[in-house]
Amino acid sequence: MSLSSNVSEKAALIWAIADKLTGVYKPHEYGEVILPMTVIRRFDCIIADTKAAVLEKYESVKSLPMRDVLLRKASGYDFYNTSKYDFDKLLDDPDNIEANFRDYLNGFSENVQDIIEKFKFDGHITTMANKGILYIVIKEFTSPRAKLHPSVVSNLEMGYIFEEIIRRFSEAHNEDAGQHYTPREVIELMVNILFYDDNDVLSGNNVAKTIYDPACGTGGMLSVAEEYLHRMNATTELMAFGQEINDQTFAICKADMLIKGNNAEFIKDGNTLTDDQFEGQTFDYILSNPPFGREWKNEKAKVEAEAKLGFAGRFGAGLPAASDGQMLFLLTAISKMKDPKDGGSRIAIIHNGSPLFTGDAGSGPSDIRKYILENDLLEAIVALPNDIFYNTGIATYIWVLSNKKAGTRREGKVQLINANGLFEKRRKALGNKRNDIPQSAIEEITRIYGDFKKNDISKIYDNEDFGYTKITVERPLRDEKGELVLKKGKKQPDTSLRDMENVPLKEDIMEYFKREVLPFAPDAWIDKNKSKVGYEIPFTRYFYKYVAPRPSEEIMAEILDIEAELEGALAEVFDL
């Protein structure tokens, strides 16, 4: 059985347990029980083999201050359970199922209890007990369909199962599944590009690197990055750091890290924009798919206060419109880059089209682009196919940033890759996800990025190509007789005739003015005090291909054919 079919089958079987909740819970509430129960059951299966050893050790060390370390050692994992109960033993005493189940949960180490608390599960235990279904649900989770031992379900598969259950829950709740996770083929492409040519990571011995995701969801991006590195070089250690605002997805991410033996303490909860849990820290790699098209009005006061700190905070380059906070995550990622003298950093982050071009010269978005390009941080932008995300069919882009371009062929350059057509149709849509990026396309896009050459879907530009100076062109104010209106001997501008021109940075402003303005307005001048430098990346314009209109004769012939066809059809109708 393939990995994807095993995951789908196992997730469907677990989700089917929700049938037992019917009547007590509404369909959109099923996930509030199924998600935490799946996590708890996974923990139960993992530590089953060493449970007896833990209980024996607990009796001898329970009064010692070092008991936590000793019990972890006995468990073989960074978590354990000291209750005499497990899922199977809970079924031996149906009459006391609620008290015994609470005893069992309280027996977990504190790090697991923190996870369970984030699910806000306590009230559901009471509800299920009062409605007489707690025993039934626990029994269902001991059935073969819910056997989640690592010998049956790998850590990789378990991550997929968590995500599939969240997707089902989100659909039932009419929520965006995409706010929680990103399709794995997109992450794999990002990771391929992120680690491309990093020889010390891919071939070094016992190299330790750090990776950070400011909107980590269930941790899918961090997990795929770790899997990739271990495939390339088993000796490399990748320490994952992440922050997530949603309690449920944070709990799953932390549980997943704990299960895999990673340091789950590096996964933090909270709002990244207002409560940065990694303030002052930097990382080797940053990988993220932050929410886009969402307002940040609730965070406005704290974000603006930090922006006043300039580059002592994260938002010194500028602030985007309050209706869309995705560029705040971009700035957060940039603020977490290591200094080039310490090895530098690389970023792969997903955005929609908005950050490419919204905002005029002098606006927050334009100033953010200006900062990125004038500091030579942007390496490449990859346009992804439409309809590959679960919650949106709009155009999306991977931004690749690096602060270690100096001395390489990419210095002062930006590569644009239009991978919009590299996809295959899904047999069955998942929400808005109608297309997949096949493995062959992932490899092709990675190769095109690595080759750094121009072709039909790869363009290379200088950083300055995206910049322009917005000039204010004034015309003189005249009275009713057409005479100049002067004030202290100076011409006054006529605001009704005022115009703006965007002059490419590579062009001389006065030469442009003489060529494009003066022939049509000989009395015009530039108000140099109002000139502003702006940057935009009109991605689709660079890949636009002119299609000549069809000859009029061909169109007329087609119209005549249609008319003749219609006349024949009408004649048949009236003959009847």
Secondary structure as GFF3:
##gff-version 3
##sequence-region A 1 576
A	DSSP	alpha_helix	3	16	.	.	.	ID=ss1
A	DSSP	three_ten_helix	17	21	.	.	.	ID=ss2
A	DSSP	three_ten_helix	27	29	.	.	.	ID=ss3
A	DSSP	alpha_helix	31	46	.	.	.	ID=ss4
A	DSSP	three_ten_helix	48	50	.	.	.	ID=ss5
A	DSSP	alpha_helix	51	61	.	.	.	ID=ss6
A	DSSP	alpha_helix	67	75	.	.	.	ID=ss7
A	DSSP	alpha_helix	87	90	.	.	.	ID=ss8
A	DSSP	three_ten_helix	94	96	.	.	.	ID=ss9
A	DSSP	alpha_helix	97	106	.	.	.	ID=ss10
A	DSSP	alpha_helix	110	118	.	.	.	ID=ss11
A	DSSP	alpha_helix	122	130	.	.	.	ID=ss12
A	DSSP	alpha_helix	134	140	.	.	.	ID=ss13
A	DSSP	three_ten_helix	144	146	.	.	.	ID=ss14
A	DSSP	alpha_helix	155	172	.	.	.	ID=ss15
A	DSSP	three_ten_helix	177	179	.	.	.	ID=ss16
A	DSSP	alpha_helix	184	194	.	.	.	ID=ss17
A	DSSP	alpha_helix	199	203	.	.	.	ID=ss18
A	DSSP	beta_strand	208	213	.	.	.	ID=ss19
A	DSSP	alpha_helix	220	232	.	.	.	ID=ss20
A	DSSP	beta_strand	237	244	.	.	.	ID=ss21
A	DSSP	alpha_helix	247	259	.	.	.	ID=ss22
A	DSSP	three_ten_helix	264	266	.	.	.	ID=ss23
A	DSSP	beta_strand	267	269	.	.	.	ID=ss24
A	DSSP	beta_strand	285	288	.	.	.	ID=ss25
A	DSSP	three_ten_helix	297	299	.	.	.	ID=ss26
A	DSSP	alpha_helix	300	307	.	.	.	ID=ss27
A	DSSP	three_ten_helix	310	312	.	.	.	ID=ss28
A	DSSP	alpha_helix	326	335	.	.	.	ID=ss29
A	DSSP	three_ten_helix	340	342	.	.	.	ID=ss30
A	DSSP	beta_strand	346	352	.	.	.	ID=ss31
A	DSSP	alpha_helix	354	357	.	.	.	ID=ss32
A	DSSP	alpha_helix	364	374	.	.	.	ID=ss33
A	DSSP	beta_strand	378	383	.	.	.	ID=ss34
A	DSSP	beta_strand	396	402	.	.	.	ID=ss35
A	DSSP	beta_strand	413	418	.	.	.	ID=ss36
A	DSSP	beta_strand	424	430	.	.	.	ID=ss37
A	DSSP	beta_strand	433	436	.	.	.	ID=ss38
A	DSSP	alpha_helix	439	451	.	.	.	ID=ss39
A	DSSP	beta_strand	458	462	.	.	.	ID=ss40
A	DSSP	three_ten_helix	463	466	.	.	.	ID=ss41
A	DSSP	beta_strand	467	474	.	.	.	ID=ss42
A	DSSP	beta_strand	486	487	.	.	.	ID=ss43
A	DSSP	beta_strand	490	491	.	.	.	ID=ss44
A	DSSP	three_ten_helix	495	497	.	.	.	ID=ss45
A	DSSP	beta_strand	499	504	.	.	.	ID=ss46
A	DSSP	alpha_helix	509	516	.	.	.	ID=ss47
A	DSSP	beta_strand	525	526	.	.	.	ID=ss48
A	DSSP	three_ten_helix	528	530	.	.	.	ID=ss49
A	DSSP	beta_strand	532	535	.	.	.	ID=ss50
A	DSSP	alpha_helix	539	542	.	.	.	ID=ss51
A	DSSP	alpha_helix	552	575	.	.	.	ID=ss52
###
